[in-house]
């Protein structure tokens, strides 16, 4: 009898310990973000449009615009969210976030995929990108999937290049060989092949970007591809003399307050007169109230308004960063409870 009681007690104690252990792991996973519990997810071979879906129309480049099959120009304007991997660790990766962005008046979200996070989670494509593409489509939003490297794709040089199992070039090849064909049936998805080429010559970047474009097109992918400029995607001057050999491209520039207004026509304005151009990163910090990098210090009057006015004149699209409370320049106050002054200003531009 005593033995039986002890056996029952031991089972109860083990069960209690198990519950406490799982609770502790969940707290760790949802707290600091340094640990998380992830379960395997179903691996589909290709993205399938939900039955009865009415997603935004497919786009293609025509002249200096992105247009639908009916020839209707679509000017993309929206916001950039943090990496879904990080959002998930904070319990912010959900459809409500995308609906919230839809309500700002945006028609596009830019989704940065950090290579180190992709490497950590072999289910990243299906866990994050697949549902996000569906949520965005349901909300009438286009999606720019951005491979978020910062540095030299050829050599791996760059202070912000991650430590990966593969070289940057090998990683990009594998990433786009998997991601682009997976979403080739999603009309509202565009692919930004490399976030910020840096510490790389123009000739080497043209060679590397040409390779990626040809690789993606070999996978029967027809959506627009977005190609950044050199010097951290600031400078597209080379496109005028050496455009890539593909008829469905848009070109991207990243413009921040430290980039003088007088150089905008040279860096991207002249290109926007001939090809579709998107400013896929821009934003500022109020230097009086927020500490941060000097290159982000700006104001609406001295930077934001002139930039958006120039983009209106060009008919160029834009994506403001970050729709977040941590990564700078952030649109929210700490805790993500309210928009800060910069965030209010951006949303005011999206939904006047």
Phi and psi in degrees as GROMACS dihedral restraints (atoms count N, CA, C in turn):
[ dihedral_restraints ]
;  ai    aj    ak    al  type     phi  dphi    fc
    3     4     5     6     1   -61.9    20    10
    4     5     6     7     1   -41.5    20    10
    6     7     8     9     1   -60.1    20    10
    7     8     9    10     1   -40.5    20    10
    9    10    11    12     1   -65.8    20    10
   10    11    12    13     1   -42.4    20    10
   12    13    14    15     1   -61.5    20    10
   13    14    15    16     1   -43.0    20    10
   15    16    17    18     1   -63.1    20    10
   16    17    18    19     1   -38.0    20    10
   18    19    20    21     1   -64.4    20    10
   19    20    21    22     1   -44.8    20    10
   21    22    23    24     1   -63.3    20    10
   22    23    24    25     1   -41.3    20    10
   24    25    26    27     1   -63.5    20    10
   25    26    27    28     1   -40.8    20    10
   27    28    29    30     1   -65.1    20    10
   28    29    30    31     1   -39.6    20    10
   30    31    32    33     1   -62.8    20    10
   31    32    33    34     1   -42.8    20    10
   33    34    35    36     1   -62.3    20    10
   34    35    36    37     1   -44.7    20    10
   36    37    38    39     1   -64.1    20    10
   37    38    39    40     1   -43.5    20    10
   39    40    41    42     1   -61.4    20    10
   40    41    42    43     1   -41.3    20    10
   42    43    44    45     1   -63.0    20    10
   43    44    45    46     1   -41.5    20    10
   45    46    47    48     1   -64.8    20    10
   46    47    48    49     1   -42.7    20    10
   48    49    50    51     1   -60.8    20    10
   49    50    51    52     1   -40.8    20    10
   51    52    53    54     1   -61.6    20    10
   52    53    54    55     1   -44.3    20    10
   54    55    56    57     1   -62.6    20    10
   55    56    57    58     1   -44.3    20    10
   57    58    59    60     1   -63.5    20    10
   58    59    60    61     1   -39.1    20    10
   60    61    62    63     1   -65.0    20    10
   61    62    63    64     1   -46.2    20    10
   63    64    65    66     1   -61.6    20    10
   64    65    66    67     1   -41.9    20    10
   66    67    68    69     1   -61.2    20    10
   67    68    69    70     1   -41.7    20    10
   69    70    71    72     1   -63.5    20    10
   70    71    72    73     1   -43.3    20    10
   72    73    74    75     1   -62.8    20    10
   73    74    75    76     1   -40.4    20    10
   75    76    77    78     1   -65.2    20    10
   76    77    78    79     1   -41.3    20    10
   78    79    80    81     1   -61.6    20    10
   79    80    81    82     1   -41.2    20    10
   81    82    83    84     1   -64.5    20    10
   82    83    84    85     1   -40.7    20    10
   84    85    86    87     1   -67.7    20    10
   85    86    87    88     1   -37.5    20    10
   87    88    89    90     1   -95.8    20    10
   88    89    90    91     1    -2.6    20    10
   90    91    92    93     1   -93.7    20    10
   91    92    93    94     1   -89.6    20    10
   93    94    95    96     1   -72.9    20    10
   94    95    96    97     1   -20.0    20    10
   96    97    98    99     1    82.0    20    10
   97    98    99   100     1     2.3    20    10
   99   100   101   102     1   -82.8    20    10
  100   101   102   103     1   -12.4    20    10
  102   103   104   105     1  -143.1    20    10
  103   104   105   106     1   143.8    20    10
  105   106   107   108     1  -149.1    20    10
  106   107   108   109     1   151.2    20    10
  108   109   110   111     1   -98.8    20    10
  109   110   111   112     1   121.8    20    10
  111   112   113   114     1  -127.0    20    10
  112   113   114   115     1   136.1    20    10
  114   115   116   117     1  -104.0    20    10
  115   116   117   118     1   151.9    20    10
  117   118   119   120     1   -59.8    20    10
  118   119   120   121     1   149.0    20    10
  120   121   122   123     1  -122.7    20    10
  121   122   123   124     1   160.7    20    10
  123   124   125   126     1   -66.3    20    10
  124   125   126   127     1   134.5    20    10
  126   127   128   129     1  -101.2    20    10
  127   128   129   130     1   104.1    20    10
  129   130   131   132     1   -82.6    20    10
  130   131   132   133     1   154.9    20    10
  132   133   134   135     1   -76.5    20    10
  133   134   135   136     1   -31.5    20    10
  135   136   137   138     1  -153.3    20    10
  136   137   138   139     1   149.2    20    10
  138   139   140   141     1   -67.1    20    10
  139   140   141   142     1   133.3    20    10
  141   142   143   144     1  -114.9    20    10
  142   143   144   145     1   129.1    20    10
  144   145   146   147     1   -64.3    20    10
  145   146   147   148     1   132.4    20    10
  147   148   149   150     1   -59.5    20    10
  148   149   150   151     1   143.3    20    10
  150   151   152   153     1   -60.7    20    10
  151   152   153   154     1   131.4    20    10
  153   154   155   156     1    79.2    20    10
  154   155   156   157     1     8.3    20    10
  156   157   158   159     1   -71.5    20    10
  157   158   159   160     1   152.1    20    10
  159   160   161   162     1  -132.0    20    10
  160   161   162   163     1    74.8    20    10
  162   163   164   165     1   -81.1    20    10
  163   164   165   166     1   163.6    20    10
  165   166   167   168     1   -56.0    20    10
  166   167   168   169     1   149.3    20    10
  168   169   170   171     1   -69.0    20    10
  169   170   171   172     1   147.9    20    10
  171   172   173   174     1   -60.7    20    10
  172   173   174   175     1   145.8    20    10
  174   175   176   177     1  -112.4    20    10
  175   176   177   178     1   155.8    20    10
  177   178   179   180     1  -147.9    20    10
  178   179   180   181     1   158.0    20    10
  180   181   182   183     1   -78.9    20    10
  181   182   183   184     1   133.0    20    10
  183   184   185   186     1  -143.6    20    10
  184   185   186   187     1   112.0    20    10
  186   187   188   189     1    63.7    20    10
  187   188   189   190     1  -128.1    20    10
  189   190   191   192     1  -105.9    20    10
  190   191   192   193     1    26.2    20    10
  192   193   194   195     1  -130.9    20    10
  193   194   195   196     1   159.8    20    10
  195   196   197   198     1   -98.3    20    10
  196   197   198   199     1   129.2    20    10
  198   199   200   201     1  -132.4    20    10
  199   200   201   202     1   160.5    20    10
  201   202   203   204     1   -81.8    20    10
  202   203   204   205     1   174.9    20    10
  204   205   206   207     1   -61.0    20    10
  205   206   207   208     1   -26.1    20    10
  207   208   209   210     1   -83.0    20    10
  208   209   210   211     1     0.4    20    10
  210   211   212   213     1    85.9    20    10
  211   212   213   214     1    10.2    20    10
  213   214   215   216     1   -82.7    20    10
  214   215   216   217     1   121.0    20    10
  216   217   218   219     1   -65.7    20    10
  217   218   219   220     1   141.4    20    10
  219   220   221   222     1  -125.9    20    10
  220   221   222   223     1   116.9    20    10
  222   223   224   225     1   -97.5    20    10
  223   224   225   226     1   113.9    20    10
  225   226   227   228     1   -79.3    20    10
  226   227   228   229     1   128.1    20    10
  228   229   230   231     1  -143.8    20    10
  229   230   231   232     1   127.8    20    10
  231   232   233   234     1  -171.7    20    10
  232   233   234   235     1  -151.4    20    10
  234   235   236   237     1  -135.0    20    10
  235   236   237   238     1   164.1    20    10
  237   238   239   240     1  -111.5    20    10
  238   239   240   241     1   127.0    20    10
  240   241   242   243     1   -94.9    20    10
  241   242   243   244     1   162.4    20    10
  243   244   245   246     1   -66.7    20    10
  244   245   246   247     1   168.2    20    10
  246   247   248   249     1   -53.9    20    10
  247   248   249   250     1   129.0    20    10
  249   250   251   252     1   -54.6    20    10
  250   251   252   253     1   -30.8    20    10
  252   253   254   255     1   -59.7    20    10
  253   254   255   256     1   -43.4    20    10
  255   256   257   258     1   -69.9    20    10
  256   257   258   259     1   -42.3    20    10
  258   259   260   261     1   -57.8    20    10
  259   260   261   262     1   -41.7    20    10
  261   262   263   264     1   -64.0    20    10
  262   263   264   265     1   -38.8    20    10
  264   265   266   267     1   -64.9    20    10
  265   266   267   268     1   -17.6    20    10
  267   268   269   270     1  -108.1    20    10
  268   269   270   271     1     9.5    20    10
  270   271   272   273     1    62.3    20    10
  271   272   273   274     1    32.8    20    10
  273   274   275   276     1  -113.5    20    10
  274   275   276   277     1     4.0    20    10
  276   277   278   279     1   -91.2    20    10
  277   278   279   280     1    99.3    20    10
  279   280   281   282     1  -160.8    20    10
  280   281   282   283     1   169.8    20    10
  282   283   284   285     1   -67.5    20    10
  283   284   285   286     1   -27.0    20    10
  285   286   287   288     1   -59.8    20    10
  286   287   288   289     1   -36.6    20    10
  288   289   290   291     1   -60.9    20    10
  289   290   291   292     1   -43.6    20    10
  291   292   293   294     1   -69.2    20    10
  292   293   294   295     1   -39.0    20    10
  294   295   296   297     1   -62.9    20    10
  295   296   297   298     1   -39.2    20    10
  297   298   299   300     1   -60.3    20    10
  298   299   300   301     1   -43.0    20    10
  300   301   302   303     1   -67.1    20    10
  301   302   303   304     1   -40.0    20    10
  303   304   305   306     1   -54.7    20    10
  304   305   306   307     1   -40.0    20    10
  306   307   308   309     1   -72.3    20    10
  307   308   309   310     1   -11.0    20    10
  309   310   311   312     1   -76.9    20    10
  310   311   312   313     1   -14.8    20    10
  312   313   314   315     1    99.4    20    10
  313   314   315   316     1    -1.5    20    10
  315   316   317   318     1   -66.8    20    10
  316   317   318   319     1   153.5    20    10
  318   319   320   321     1  -122.0    20    10
  319   320   321   322     1     8.1    20    10
  321   322   323   324     1  -152.5    20    10
  322   323   324   325     1   147.0    20    10
  324   325   326   327     1  -123.9    20    10
  325   326   327   328     1   141.8    20    10
  327   328   329   330     1  -102.5    20    10
  328   329   330   331     1   129.9    20    10
  330   331   332   333     1  -116.1    20    10
  331   332   333   334     1   107.1    20    10
  333   334   335   336     1   -82.4    20    10
  334   335   336   337     1   126.7    20    10
  336   337   338   339     1  -106.5    20    10
  337   338   339   340     1   107.0    20    10
  339   340   341   342     1   -77.9    20    10
  340   341   342   343     1   126.8    20    10
  342   343   344   345     1   -54.6    20    10
  343   344   345   346     1   -37.1    20    10
  345   346   347   348     1   -66.6    20    10
  346   347   348   349     1   -32.9    20    10
  348   349   350   351     1   -74.6    20    10
  349   350   351   352     1   -38.0    20    10
  351   352   353   354     1   -60.1    20    10
  352   353   354   355     1   -41.0    20    10
  354   355   356   357     1   -66.5    20    10
  355   356   357   358     1   -33.8    20    10
  357   358   359   360     1   -68.5    20    10
  358   359   360   361     1   -32.7    20    10
  360   361   362   363     1  -123.8    20    10
  361   362   363   364     1   104.4    20    10
  363   364   365   366     1   -67.8    20    10
  364   365   366   367     1   -11.7    20    10
  366   367   368   369     1  -100.4    20    10
  367   368   369   370     1    11.0    20    10
  369   370   371   372     1   -51.1    20    10
  370   371   372   373     1   -47.3    20    10
  372   373   374   375     1   -54.9    20    10
  373   374   375   376     1   -47.3    20    10
  375   376   377   378     1   -85.2    20    10
  376   377   378   379     1   -29.5    20    10
  378   379   380   381     1   -75.7    20    10
  379   380   381   382     1   -36.7    20    10
  381   382   383   384     1  -116.6    20    10
  382   383   384   385     1   -56.7    20    10
  384   385   386   387     1   -68.1    20    10
  385   386   387   388     1   -41.3    20    10
  387   388   389   390     1   -59.0    20    10
  388   389   390   391     1   -55.1    20    10
  390   391   392   393     1   -65.6    20    10
  391   392   393   394     1   -35.0    20    10
  393   394   395   396     1   -63.5    20    10
  394   395   396   397     1   -40.9    20    10
  396   397   398   399     1   -62.1    20    10
  397   398   399   400     1   -38.0    20    10
  399   400   401   402     1   -68.3    20    10
  400   401   402   403     1   -47.0    20    10
  402   403   404   405     1   -58.6    20    10
  403   404   405   406     1   -43.9    20    10
  405   406   407   408     1   -63.9    20    10
  406   407   408   409     1   -45.0    20    10
  408   409   410   411     1   -59.7    20    10
  409   410   411   412     1   -42.6    20    10
  411   412   413   414     1   -61.8    20    10
  412   413   414   415     1   -27.7    20    10
  414   415   416   417     1   -94.0    20    10
  415   416   417   418     1     4.9    20    10
  417   418   419   420     1    74.6    20    10
  418   419   420   421     1    24.8    20    10
  420   421   422   423     1  -107.0    20    10
  421   422   423   424     1   140.1    20    10
  423   424   425   426     1   -78.3    20    10
  424   425   426   427     1   158.8    20    10
  426   427   428   429     1  -128.2    20    10
  427   428   429   430     1   127.5    20    10
  429   430   431   432     1  -104.5    20    10
  430   431   432   433     1   113.8    20    10
  432   433   434   435     1   -89.3    20    10
  433   434   435   436     1   118.7    20    10
  435   436   437   438     1  -113.6    20    10
  436   437   438   439     1   119.3    20    10
  438   439   440   441     1   -78.7    20    10
  439   440   441   442     1   108.6    20    10
  441   442   443   444     1   -93.0    20    10
  442   443   444   445     1    62.2    20    10
  444   445   446   447     1   -85.9    20    10
  445   446   447   448     1   151.3    20    10
  447   448   449   450     1  -133.9    20    10
  448   449   450   451     1   103.0    20    10
  450   451   452   453     1   149.7    20    10
  451   452   453   454     1  -161.7    20    10
  453   454   455   456     1   -91.3    20    10
  454   455   456   457     1   114.2    20    10
  456   457   458   459     1   -67.9    20    10
  457   458   459   460     1   -27.9    20    10
  459   460   461   462     1   -78.1    20    10
  460   461   462   463     1   -43.5    20    10
  462   463   464   465     1  -106.8    20    10
  463   464   465   466     1   -16.3    20    10
  465   466   467   468     1    81.9    20    10
  466   467   468   469     1     4.2    20    10
  468   469   470   471     1   -69.4    20    10
  469   470   471   472     1   147.0    20    10
  471   472   473   474     1   139.8    20    10
  472   473   474   475     1   134.1    20    10
  474   475   476   477     1   -63.3    20    10
  475   476   477   478     1   -25.2    20    10
  477   478   479   480     1  -104.7    20    10
  478   479   480   481     1    12.6    20    10
  480   481   482   483     1   -76.3    20    10
  481   482   483   484     1   132.7    20    10
  483   484   485   486     1   -77.4    20    10
  484   485   486   487     1   162.2    20    10
  486   487   488   489     1   -88.4    20    10
  487   488   489   490     1   109.4    20    10
  489   490   491   492     1  -121.2    20    10
  490   491   492   493     1   164.7    20    10
  492   493   494   495     1   -72.3    20    10
  493   494   495   496     1   -25.3    20    10
  495   496   497   498     1  -115.2    20    10
  496   497   498   499     1   164.2    20    10
  498   499   500   501     1   -69.1    20    10
  499   500   501   502     1   162.3    20    10
  501   502   503   504     1   -59.1    20    10
  502   503   504   505     1   -41.2    20    10
  504   505   506   507     1   -64.9    20    10
  505   506   507   508     1   -43.9    20    10
  507   508   509   510     1   -65.3    20    10
  508   509   510   511     1   -40.4    20    10
  510   511   512   513     1   -62.3    20    10
  511   512   513   514     1   -47.4    20    10
  513   514   515   516     1   -60.1    20    10
  514   515   516   517     1   -41.4    20    10
  516   517   518   519     1   -59.7    20    10
  517   518   519   520     1   -48.6    20    10
  519   520   521   522     1   -66.4    20    10
  520   521   522   523     1   -41.8    20    10
  522   523   524   525     1   -59.9    20    10
  523   524   525   526     1   -53.1    20    10
  525   526   527   528     1   -73.1    20    10
  526   527   528   529     1   -27.1    20    10
  528   529   530   531     1   -66.4    20    10
  529   530   531   532     1   -23.8    20    10
  531   532   533   534     1   -96.4    20    10
  532   533   534   535     1   -48.7    20    10
  534   535   536   537     1   -74.4    20    10
  535   536   537   538     1   -47.6    20    10
  537   538   539   540     1   -61.7    20    10
  538   539   540   541     1   -50.3    20    10
  540   541   542   543     1   -67.4    20    10
  541   542   543   544     1   -27.7    20    10
  543   544   545   546     1   -60.0    20    10
  544   545   546   547     1   -38.6    20    10
  546   547   548   549     1  -101.8    20    10
  547   548   549   550     1    17.6    20    10
  549   550   551   552     1   -64.7    20    10
  550   551   552   553     1   -18.1    20    10
  552   553   554   555     1   -96.3    20    10
  553   554   555   556     1     3.5    20    10
  555   556   557   558     1   -93.8    20    10
  556   557   558   559     1   106.5    20    10
  558   559   560   561     1   -66.5    20    10
  559   560   561   562     1   -22.4    20    10
  561   562   563   564     1   -98.8    20    10
  562   563   564   565     1    11.5    20    10
  564   565   566   567     1  -105.6    20    10
  565   566   567   568     1   133.3    20    10
  567   568   569   570     1  -120.6    20    10
  568   569   570   571     1   157.2    20    10
  570   571   572   573     1  -122.0    20    10
  571   572   573   574     1   117.7    20    10
  573   574   575   576     1   -96.0    20    10
  574   575   576   577     1   108.3    20    10
  576   577   578   579     1   -69.9    20    10
  577   578   579   580     1   -23.0    20    10
  579   580   581   582     1  -165.2    20    10
  580   581   582   583     1   121.1    20    10
  582   583   584   585     1   -56.9    20    10
  583   584   585   586     1   -65.4    20    10
  585   586   587   588     1  -138.3    20    10
  586   587   588   589     1    96.6    20    10
  588   589   590   591     1   -64.3    20    10
  589   590   591   592     1   126.5    20    10
  591   592   593   594     1  -145.1    20    10
  592   593   594   595     1   156.5    20    10
  594   595   596   597     1    54.4    20    10
  595   596   597   598     1    39.1    20    10
  597   598   599   600     1  -141.7    20    10
  598   599   600   601     1   142.3    20    10
  600   601   602   603     1   -73.7    20    10
  601   602   603   604     1   158.3    20    10
  603   604   605   606     1   -59.6    20    10
  604   605   606   607     1   -43.6    20    10
  606   607   608   609     1   -61.2    20    10
  607   608   609   610     1   -42.8    20    10
  609   610   611   612     1   -68.1    20    10
  610   611   612   613     1   -36.9    20    10
  612   613   614   615     1   -68.6    20    10
  613   614   615   616     1   -39.8    20    10
  615   616   617   618     1   -59.9    20    10
  616   617   618   619     1   -42.8    20    10
  618   619   620   621     1   -63.6    20    10
  619   620   621   622     1   -47.1    20    10
  621   622   623   624     1   -67.7    20    10
  622   623   624   625     1   -42.5    20    10
  624   625   626   627     1   -69.6    20    10
  625   626   627   628     1   -35.9    20    10
  627   628   629   630     1   -60.8    20    10
  628   629   630   631     1   -42.4    20    10
  630   631   632   633     1   -60.1    20    10
  631   632   633   634     1   -45.5    20    10
  633   634   635   636     1   -66.3    20    10
  634   635   636   637     1   -40.2    20    10
  636   637   638   639     1   -61.3    20    10
  637   638   639   640     1   -46.7    20    10
  639   640   641   642     1   -64.5    20    10
  640   641   642   643     1   -38.2    20    10
  642   643   644   645     1   -62.0    20    10
  643   644   645   646     1   -48.2    20    10
  645   646   647   648     1   -64.7    20    10
  646   647   648   649     1   -43.1    20    10
  648   649   650   651     1   -65.2    20    10
  649   650   651   652     1   -28.3    20    10
  651   652   653   654     1   -68.4    20    10
  652   653   654   655     1   -12.7    20    10
  654   655   656   657     1   -96.0    20    10
  655   656   657   658     1    17.7    20    10
  657   658   659   660     1    63.5    20    10
  658   659   660   661     1    35.1    20    10
  660   661   662   663     1   -96.9    20    10
  661   662   663   664     1   125.9    20    10
  663   664   665   666     1  -112.7    20    10
  664   665   666   667     1    -8.5    20    10
  666   667   668   669     1   -67.0    20    10
  667   668   669   670     1   161.9    20    10
  669   670   671   672     1   -61.2    20    10
  670   671   672   673     1   140.1    20    10
  672   673   674   675     1  -107.0    20    10
  673   674   675   676     1   142.9    20    10
  675   676   677   678     1  -111.0    20    10
  676   677   678   679     1   126.8    20    10
  678   679   680   681     1  -116.2    20    10
  679   680   681   682     1   124.1    20    10
  681   682   683   684     1   -83.2    20    10
  682   683   684   685     1   164.8    20    10
  684   685   686   687     1   -85.3    20    10
  685   686   687   688     1   178.0    20    10
  687   688   689   690     1   -83.8    20    10
  688   689   690   691     1   178.4    20    10
  690   691   692   693     1    57.2    20    10
  691   692   693   694     1    56.9    20    10
  693   694   695   696     1    62.3    20    10
  694   695   696   697     1    39.6    20    10
  696   697   698   699     1    64.1    20    10
  697   698   699   700     1    17.5    20    10
  699   700   701   702     1   -78.0    20    10
  700   701   702   703     1   -35.2    20    10
  702   703   704   705     1  -119.7    20    10
  703   704   705   706     1   115.5    20    10
  705   706   707   708     1  -107.4    20    10
  706   707   708   709     1    16.0    20    10
  708   709   710   711     1   -54.3    20    10
  709   710   711   712     1   -32.5    20    10
  711   712   713   714     1   -68.0    20    10
  712   713   714   715     1   -20.1    20    10
  714   715   716   717     1   -65.2    20    10
  715   716   717   718     1   -31.9    20    10
  717   718   719   720     1   -61.7    20    10
  718   719   720   721     1   -36.1    20    10
  720   721   722   723     1  -101.8    20    10
  721   722   723   724     1   -24.3    20    10
  723   724   725   726     1  -133.9    20    10
  724   725   726   727     1    59.2    20    10
  726   727   728   729     1   -64.9    20    10
  727   728   729   730     1   148.4    20    10
  729   730   731   732     1   -69.9    20    10
  730   731   732   733     1   151.3    20    10
  732   733   734   735     1   -84.8    20    10
  733   734   735   736     1    74.6    20    10
  735   736   737   738     1  -157.6    20    10
  736   737   738   739     1   137.8    20    10
  738   739   740   741     1   -94.9    20    10
  739   740   741   742     1    12.0    20    10
  741   742   743   744     1  -136.3    20    10
  742   743   744   745     1    59.9    20    10
  744   745   746   747     1  -120.2    20    10
  745   746   747   748     1   152.0    20    10
  747   748   749   750     1  -122.6    20    10
  748   749   750   751     1   154.0    20    10
  750   751   752   753     1  -113.7    20    10
  751   752   753   754     1   144.7    20    10
  753   754   755   756     1  -118.4    20    10
  754   755   756   757     1   140.9    20    10
  756   757   758   759     1  -127.3    20    10
  757   758   759   760     1   150.8    20    10
  759   760   761   762     1  -116.1    20    10
  760   761   762   763     1   118.7    20    10
  762   763   764   765     1  -125.5    20    10
  763   764   765   766     1   122.9    20    10
  765   766   767   768     1  -122.2    20    10
  766   767   768   769     1   171.8    20    10
  768   769   770   771     1   -57.4    20    10
  769   770   771   772     1   -27.6    20    10
  771   772   773   774     1   -76.7    20    10
  772   773   774   775     1    -6.0    20    10
  774   775   776   777     1   -91.1    20    10
  775   776   777   778     1   109.2    20    10
  777   778   779   780     1   -58.0    20    10
  778   779   780   781     1   140.1    20    10
  780   781   782   783     1   -60.1    20    10
  781   782   783   784     1   -33.1    20    10
  783   784   785   786     1   -63.6    20    10
  784   785   786   787     1   -21.1    20    10
  786   787   788   789     1   -92.5    20    10
  787   788   789   790     1    -8.2    20    10
  789   790   791   792     1   -59.0    20    10
  790   791   792   793     1   -44.0    20    10
  792   793   794   795     1   -59.4    20    10
  793   794   795   796     1   -39.6    20    10
  795   796   797   798     1   -69.6    20    10
  796   797   798   799     1   -43.5    20    10
  798   799   800   801     1   -71.2    20    10
  799   800   801   802     1   -40.9    20    10
  801   802   803   804     1  -146.5    20    10
  802   803   804   805     1   -19.8    20    10
  804   805   806   807     1   -63.8    20    10
  805   806   807   808     1   -47.3    20    10
  807   808   809   810     1   -63.3    20    10
  808   809   810   811     1   -37.3    20    10
  810   811   812   813     1   -64.9    20    10
  811   812   813   814     1   -38.9    20    10
  813   814   815   816     1   -66.8    20    10
  814   815   816   817     1   -16.2    20    10
  816   817   818   819     1   -75.7    20    10
  817   818   819   820     1   -17.7    20    10
  819   820   821   822     1  -117.6    20    10
  820   821   822   823     1   -28.2    20    10
  822   823   824   825     1  -132.5    20    10
  823   824   825   826     1   157.1    20    10
  825   826   827   828     1   -62.6    20    10
  826   827   828   829     1   130.7    20    10
  828   829   830   831     1  -127.1    20    10
  829   830   831   832     1   136.6    20    10
  831   832   833   834     1  -124.4    20    10
  832   833   834   835     1   133.2    20    10
  834   835   836   837     1   -89.1    20    10
  835   836   837   838     1    95.4    20    10
  837   838   839   840     1   -85.9    20    10
  838   839   840   841     1    -1.0    20    10
  840   841   842   843     1  -148.3    20    10
  841   842   843   844     1   128.2    20    10
  843   844   845   846     1  -159.8    20    10
  844   845   846   847     1   163.4    20    10
  846   847   848   849     1   155.1    20    10
  847   848   849   850     1   170.2    20    10
  849   850   851   852     1  -147.6    20    10
  850   851   852   853     1   161.9    20    10
  852   853   854   855     1  -113.1    20    10
  853   854   855   856     1   140.1    20    10
  855   856   857   858     1   -76.0    20    10
  856   857   858   859     1   104.1    20    10
  858   859   860   861     1   -61.3    20    10
  859   860   861   862     1   -19.7    20    10
  861   862   863   864     1   -76.7    20    10
  862   863   864   865     1   -25.2    20    10
  864   865   866   867     1  -120.6    20    10
  865   866   867   868     1   -17.5    20    10
  867   868   869   870     1  -128.1    20    10
  868   869   870   871     1   130.7    20    10
  870   871   872   873     1   -85.0    20    10
  871   872   873   874     1   140.9    20    10
  873   874   875   876     1   177.8    20    10
  874   875   876   877     1  -175.5    20    10
  876   877   878   879     1   -58.9    20    10
  877   878   879   880     1   142.0    20    10
  879   880   881   882     1   -61.6    20    10
  880   881   882   883     1   -31.1    20    10
  882   883   884   885     1   -68.7    20    10
  883   884   885   886     1   -12.6    20    10
  885   886   887   888     1   -95.9    20    10
  886   887   888   889     1    -9.1    20    10
  888   889   890   891     1   -69.3    20    10
  889   890   891   892     1   120.9    20    10
  891   892   893   894     1  -165.5    20    10
  892   893   894   895     1  -176.9    20    10
  894   895   896   897     1  -140.2    20    10
  895   896   897   898     1   162.3    20    10
  897   898   899   900     1   -60.6    20    10
  898   899   900   901     1   -42.1    20    10
  900   901   902   903     1   -68.2    20    10
  901   902   903   904     1   -40.6    20    10
  903   904   905   906     1   -88.2    20    10
  904   905   906   907     1   -16.6    20    10
  906   907   908   909     1  -137.7    20    10
  907   908   909   910     1   -57.8    20    10
  909   910   911   912     1   -61.7    20    10
  910   911   912   913     1   -51.6    20    10
  912   913   914   915     1   -64.6    20    10
  913   914   915   916     1   -45.8    20    10
  915   916   917   918     1   -61.1    20    10
  916   917   918   919     1   -38.2    20    10
  918   919   920   921     1   -65.7    20    10
  919   920   921   922     1   -50.7    20    10
  921   922   923   924     1   -67.5    20    10
  922   923   924   925     1   -32.6    20    10
  924   925   926   927     1   -63.7    20    10
  925   926   927   928     1   -41.5    20    10
  927   928   929   930     1   -66.4    20    10
  928   929   930   931     1   -40.2    20    10
  930   931   932   933     1   -66.6    20    10
  931   932   933   934     1   -36.1    20    10
  933   934   935   936     1   -60.6    20    10
  934   935   936   937     1   -43.8    20    10
  936   937   938   939     1   -61.1    20    10
  937   938   939   940     1   -38.9    20    10
  939   940   941   942     1   -82.2    20    10
  940   941   942   943     1   -20.2    20    10
  942   943   944   945     1    74.9    20    10
  943   944   945   946     1    22.9    20    10
  945   946   947   948     1   -86.9    20    10
  946   947   948   949     1   148.0    20    10
  948   949   950   951     1   -85.0    20    10
  949   950   951   952     1   170.6    20    10
  951   952   953   954     1  -155.4    20    10
  952   953   954   955     1   155.4    20    10
  954   955   956   957     1  -133.0    20    10
  955   956   957   958     1   119.1    20    10
  957   958   959   960     1   -89.7    20    10
  958   959   960   961     1   144.7    20    10
  960   961   962   963     1  -124.8    20    10
  961   962   963   964     1   155.3    20    10
  963   964   965   966     1  -112.1    20    10
  964   965   966   967     1   146.1    20    10
  966   967   968   969     1   -83.0    20    10
  967   968   969   970     1    77.9    20    10
  969   970   971   972     1  -167.6    20    10
  970   971   972   973     1   169.8    20    10
  972   973   974   975     1  -114.7    20    10
  973   974   975   976     1     3.3    20    10
  975   976   977   978     1  -120.1    20    10
  976   977   978   979     1   -55.8    20    10
  978   979   980   981     1   -74.4    20    10
  979   980   981   982     1   138.3    20    10
  981   982   983   984     1   -98.3    20    10
  982   983   984   985     1   142.7    20    10
  984   985   986   987     1   -79.5    20    10
  985   986   987   988     1   124.3    20    10
  987   988   989   990     1   -90.7    20    10
  988   989   990   991     1   151.1    20    10
  990   991   992   993     1   -94.7    20    10
  991   992   993   994     1   -10.3    20    10
  993   994   995   996     1  -117.2    20    10
  994   995   996   997     1   155.0    20    10
  996   997   998   999     1   -73.2    20    10
  997   998   999  1000     1   160.3    20    10
  999  1000  1001  1002     1   -54.4    20    10
 1000  1001  1002  1003     1   136.0    20    10
 1002  1003  1004  1005     1    93.2    20    10
 1003  1004  1005  1006     1    -9.2    20    10
 1005  1006  1007  1008     1    60.2    20    10
 1006  1007  1008  1009     1    33.0    20    10
 1008  1009  1010  1011     1   -86.1    20    10
 1009  1010  1011  1012     1   -37.9    20    10
 1011  1012  1013  1014     1  -139.3    20    10
 1012  1013  1014  1015     1   155.1    20    10
 1014  1015  1016  1017     1   -70.2    20    10
 1015  1016  1017  1018     1   140.2    20    10
 1017  1018  1019  1020     1   -81.8    20    10
 1018  1019  1020  1021     1  -177.1    20    10
 1020  1021  1022  1023     1   -62.1    20    10
 1021  1022  1023  1024     1   -40.5    20    10
 1023  1024  1025  1026     1   -62.9    20    10
 1024  1025  1026  1027     1   -46.4    20    10
 1026  1027  1028  1029     1   -60.8    20    10
 1027  1028  1029  1030     1   -42.1    20    10
 1029  1030  1031  1032     1   -61.3    20    10
 1030  1031  1032  1033     1   -39.4    20    10
 1032  1033  1034  1035     1   -66.5    20    10
 1033  1034  1035  1036     1   -43.2    20    10
 1035  1036  1037  1038     1   -62.7    20    10
 1036  1037  1038  1039     1   -47.9    20    10
 1038  1039  1040  1041     1   -63.4    20    10
 1039  1040  1041  1042     1   -33.8    20    10
 1041  1042  1043  1044     1   -63.1    20    10
 1042  1043  1044  1045     1   -33.5    20    10
 1044  1045  1046  1047     1   -73.8    20    10
 1045  1046  1047  1048     1   -34.4    20    10
 1047  1048  1049  1050     1   -73.8    20    10
 1048  1049  1050  1051     1   -33.9    20    10
 1050  1051  1052  1053     1  -136.4    20    10
 1051  1052  1053  1054     1    70.6    20    10
